Amino acid sequence: MAGIFKKIMNFESKSISGGAFVIAIFYILNGVLGLIRNGLLASKFGASRILDIYWASFRIPDLLYVIFISGALSAGFIPFFAQKLKQSKEESWRLANNILSTLIFMMMVLAILMIFLAPLIVPLIVPGFDKADQAQVVSFLRIMMIQPIFLGISSILSGVLQTFRRFFITSLSPIFYNLGIIIGIVFFTQIMGPIGLAYGVVFGSLLHLAILLPTLKNVGFHFKFLPDFHSTNLKQLFSIAGPRTLSLISTQINFFVITIIASTLKEGSLAIFNFANDLQYLPQNIFAVSFAISAFPILSSLVHEREKFNETMVQTIKNILLFLIPISVFYFVFRSPLVNLTLRYGNFNISAANEALEVLGIFALGMVASGLLPLLIRVFFAKQDAYRPFFAGLSANVLNVILSLILAPQWGIKGLACSFVISSYFNLILLWIWLIRRKIIEMNIVDWKKLGRFILNNLFCATIAGVVSYLYLKFTYQLFTTTSFWSLFLQLFIGGVVFIGAYGGIFYLLMRDDFLNFFRENSFIKKLFKKPDEV
């Protein structure tokens, strides 16, 4: 049993689809836990000021994590570490220890600084809160400053494991993060009151790190505290990661603006925005981010093989759209039962649920853009170009801020959602234009027609399935008159079967080869169905 467990924990994915499949499975599990987490938050606190305080308290920790960890990891660390690993394993471990030690030291210093400066910073983040609410944000923030330290260590170590294509364990760690938060909601708040939410976040980040340690030992990594601020490797990494970090900072500033504006709207607006945002990101994580993460190491290794690079990128785009286009339509049609099933409990009243489903409907329209961005950004990173994603992201975030300032006073939280969706499509269009101009993507007219036909046929199939599902909801409305969990679950489950049946049947008839190619390419699925006598 121990041997089997060890093999599972150290499972190495060989292909993009195989890696994406493993990541997606755990995104589903993590997504279910996320829904449970949000359901517990909604039931216990409703769309209240306490949850506004809770979400606002993430802004500073998230910003520090982005500046010092996320940018370096996503843009530079994995390709840089992979190159070092090919040259010398000993040198690659020295690089990892140096980067990890330096970033730990910097994060600890900044955490201590922010703990002291919190009373000065918080009023700038939530100017619409009164003094008592701002004081609570300060208390939450001071505790949650520990979170980016644990998550920072964990993220760098996850980058090491992803380079070794250990996607199983790196996909497992976010599940433990959510488990820690759920423990905080259920148990810590009973003992400490609302501040237990902050301790739950810290506990979750500790679990996020702890689960990685056994597998790290298996690949040969041993931590040594080796901070070196003058390291050439460190300078080179930050020179690569700099533009990506600036891009992520601009995104965080974007969320700061959303938080500032939401704090001036009615109570619970920030909580509703975040609940709806979490719901719409669930399928994106499962069917888009999983492919982007799995494809990144392979794209990084194919930068000098133009034809294979191009083929891999286009196929990954098609795989993402194969799922995201129909899911966005499904979300739009079934937004009411989705919100009521996941959030409509306890103190989360019908008024808050109605606002959340309206915001979710808007987010559903932008799901394709938000889902493709992680892959396109990594395509540029694989080419060691972080500047264009930065300028595209910055331009989109500026547009989002301008639109938010215009639309939020008129439409409230729905105005913030509309601004978010419009800016996402603007970002996608800019990146796509630069992909073509830089000749990162090169296709002849026949290939362009094939991709265009794939997208249009996919839209057509999803639209027909959406119409069929809408008619299903309309004609079965009287059968699901209660808001009980099982009634909503049954309505959504049958609706899902109807939608998948309509979409899958039409898609199979129109695009049989594209439908089957995904399963042919997926090594993980092929292993599941391989006959015992096959080698």
Secondary structure, 3 states (H helix, E strand, C coil): CHHHHHHHHCCCCCCHHHHHHHHHHHHHHHHHHHHHHHHHHHHHHCCCHHHHHHHHCCHHHHHHHHHHHHHHHHHHHHHHHHHHHHHCHHHHHHHHHHHHHHHHHHHHHHHHHHHHHHHHHHHHHCCCCCHHHHHHHHHHHHHHCCHHHHHHHHHHHHHHHHHCCCHHHHHHHHHHHHHHHHHHHHHHHHHHCCCHHHHHHHHHHHHHHHCCHHHHHHCCCCCCCCCCCCCHHHHHHHHHHHHHHHHHHHHHHHHHHHHHHHHHCCCCHHHHHHHHHHHHHHHHHHHHHHHHHHHHHHHHHCCCCHHHHHHHHHHHHHHHHHHHHHHHHHHHHCHHHHHHHHHCCCCCCHHHHHHHHHHHHHHHHCHHHHHHHHHHHHHHHHCCCCHHHHHHHHHHHHHHHHHHHHHHHHHCHHHHHHHHHHHHHHHHHHHHHHHHHCCCCCCCHHHHHHHHHHHHHHHHHHHHHHHHHHHHHHHCHHHCCCCCHHHHHHHHHHHHHHHHHHHHHHHHHHCHHHHHHHHHHCHHHHHHCCCCCCC
